[in-house]
């Protein structure tokens, strides 16, 4: 009895292909709320990493002011 294998071609990164499994294993990701222009000026809704401060604020463990203080610290730390 011969078995038949289906040949699958890799996705070409079309609009609905989403992030790769390798990217998904590195933490929370989400789509941008609104479209932005890509390098060619075409509208797109890319995925982005969700940072720890955003997760904490959504969960309610920090306030908006606490998040802003964290963002300010992050910016100053990067500058230093």
Protein Blocks (a to p, Z undefined) as FASTA:
>chain_A
ZZddddddddehiaklopafklmmnoccdddfbdcddfkopacdddddddfklmmmmnop
acfklmmmmmmmmmmmmmZZ
